[in-house]
């Protein structure tokens, strides 16, 4: 169904559209600022997760063990 381009758009629809644009702008700006900060310190953003140590127990191993008691 086509919408009539001459009909006025509901204010809520316009508000939601602008808020979504604002969130995306903010996300991009935050990413940019964090990257700039990481570059100053010679770090990588987003941080890379290190490979898990195969001999180390998973971080939630104690929680699983307690449930089994």
Residue, then its C-alpha position, 0 to 999 in steps of 0.5 A: x500500500x502506498x502512502x500519500x506523500x501529501x499527508x502530514x506525517x505523524x510527529x511521533x514518526x518524525x521524532x522516532x526517525x530523528x532519534x534513530x539518526x541521533x543514536x547512530x551519529x552518537x555511536x559513530x562519534x563514540x567509536x571515532x573518539x575511542x579509536x583516537x584515544x586507542x591510537x594515542x596509546x598504541x592500542x587496538x580498538x575494539x580490543x581483541x580477545x585473547x585466545x583462551x588458555x586450554x588448561x585454564x578452567x572457564x571463568x564460570x566453572x565455580x558457578x557450575x560446580x556450586x549448582x551441582x552440589 
